[in-house]
Amino acid sequence: MLGRRRKQVVNALQVALILIAILIMLVPIAWIFMAAFKNHIDVFQLKLFFTPTFENFGTVFEPPFFVGHKLMNSTIVAFVTVVLAIPIATMAAYSFSRFRLTGETAMLVVILATQFVPAVVIILPFFVMFRDIGLLDTRIGLILVNLAIVMPFAIWMIKGFIDGIPLDTEEAAMVDGSSRLQVIRNIVLPMAAPGLLTAGIFCFIIAWNEFLFALILTNKDAVTLPIGLALFKAEEGDLWNLLSAAGIIIMLPMFVLALIIRKYFVQGMTMGAVR
Amino acid sequence: MRDSTLKYLLVLPAIVVVFATAIWPLFESLRLSFTVGRLSRPGSLEQYLGFENYLWAFLYEPAFWNSVWVTTIYTILTVGLTTVLALGLALLLAPGGRFRSGVQTLLILPFAMSPALIGVSFRFMFNPEFGLFDAVFGVLIPPLADVSWLVDPVLAFAVCVMADVWGWIPFLTLVLIGGLASVPQDTIEAAQVDGASGWRVFRDVTLPQLAPVLAVVIILKSIFSLKTFDQIFMLTNGGPGTATQTLSHYIYFNGMKYGQIGYAASVAWLMVIPMIFLTYAYAKFVFRRE
């Protein structure tokens, strides 16, 4: 009897701790959501109840903020980065997964290692080069450097997915006279499709949230959403309600995407070190 | 086409991209680190100085040592706190059940948030007039009621650490839950039958089994902590003064704001060195699984 009682207390304690953790985790997000619907007077008070307004979401799209323009830049940059990265990564991942290559381990380690090179190191030479050839403040320039951060993730993640596809179907098709490229197109790609989509979404989130490259390379035409956050500093201080509205525009689509691929999140981030 | 040719053709584009976007800039940075390297003086990117930039950082730049110090403390605190708290949360959530897996789904959210936005939201939460965390801390710890968090060097640093830990706990927790799932349940039950206390089971059975995953988590988090830039830039911009200036921020400031790209590149390369060791350790764990 006593043991059961004790078990109940422990369980209640655990649930209480979990609830506190959720609270701490959700409050900053909830706070932004609330502030985005407050008018500029309510935002300066710790109010839980207020008359919600959609005005902020309109204001951020107007001059001088032009969030629409940044939204378009972010979308194009992240999308094109993914569209370029995934096919290239898939080809490499297939080869790494199915064949023995000379220097394979070395190549994989180098690819893994590039992920850990600090972004500041990479961006200094790119800044100089882009200044010389006129790619500063362009979406093309941003897409090129974004490939640097996305490629290693994409290759390792897709390799993980292809490793999980059984070899027999491929071998059977080869015996029936299909060429290797036909096998890749007709068998591997359809089977790997969910994995490719997952990797694509994962890379999209990374490119969308990328900050340092965009901060250094853009100043007007190609500014992306995260950099756009700096716009909401006025002389009288931060415009918190507008900042929050812009914040929602940045994070809400990523929340949706992250929930779609939640099962593979851990595997992707650790590049297969943990599954 | 024969497989022996095809297999190299397939990896070629990826290798080209990785070389062009990561390896080339890495070594071009190394070259720049030996030059005068002023953005405002065109020829200076080819004017070589030897190790002068490195010596300058070591001997004449207290701000460099400050950022090394800030980054070190920041890394130790964020890695330690995030790992311990995430392990605690993972142990709470691991038993499963609908409620607990619902919470696991929620854990994805902070991770999809851009670090820059996390910085912004923590500046908001610690605003002295209408910040919620500022108010909560004021109630819980009365001496902190009237402080301006982001104006005080130590407290501003504490806020940066909190923002980082807040942003990373969910991800580390998810990884550790995955790790806990692979600890064989029967070993734990056997220990419990033998009468071992919960703590003993954790220390003698769970923890040793979890060690490889913990190592991966700690290495990965160390790498990301050392590189920290986005949140700091949005939260304190290195301030007050240079109290929260991490190495990445110091490099950014010298390279981009002062235009001393050669000097910035030399400090950046000093930062690459610990990364090489960490990456080596990480790669060992990844390939051990193959």
Interface residues (C-beta under 8 A of the other chain):
Chain A: Q14 V15 L17 I18 A21 I22 I24 M25 L26 V27 P28 I29 W31 I32 A35 V43 F44 Q45 L46 A85 I88 A89 M91 A92 Y94 S95 F96 R98 F99 L101 T105 M107 L108 V109 V110 I111 L112 A113 T114 F116 V117 P118 A119 V120 V121 I122 I123 L124 P125 F126 F127 V128 L144 V145 L147 A148 M151 P152 I155 S179 R180 L181 I205 W208 N209 F211 L212 L215 I216 P226 I227 L229 A230 D238 W240 L243 S244 G247 I250 M251 M254 F255 L257 A258 L259 R262 F265 V266 M269 T270 M271 G272 A273 V274 R275
Chain B: M1 D3 L6 K7 Y8 L10 V11 P13 A14 I15 V17 V18 T21 A22 I23 W24 P25 L26 E28 S29 L32 L39 L45 L89 L92 L93 F99 R100 V103 T105 L106 L107 I108 L109 P110 F111 A112 M113 S114 P115 A116 L117 I118 V120 S121 F122 R123 F124 M125 N127 E129 F130 L132 F133 A135 W166 I169 P170 F171 L174 V175 G178 G179 V213 V216 V217 L220 I223 L226 K227 F229 D230 F233 M234 S248 I251 Y252 G255 M256 I261 A264 A265 A268 W269 M271 V272 M275 I276 L278 T279 Y282 A283 F285 V286 F287 R289
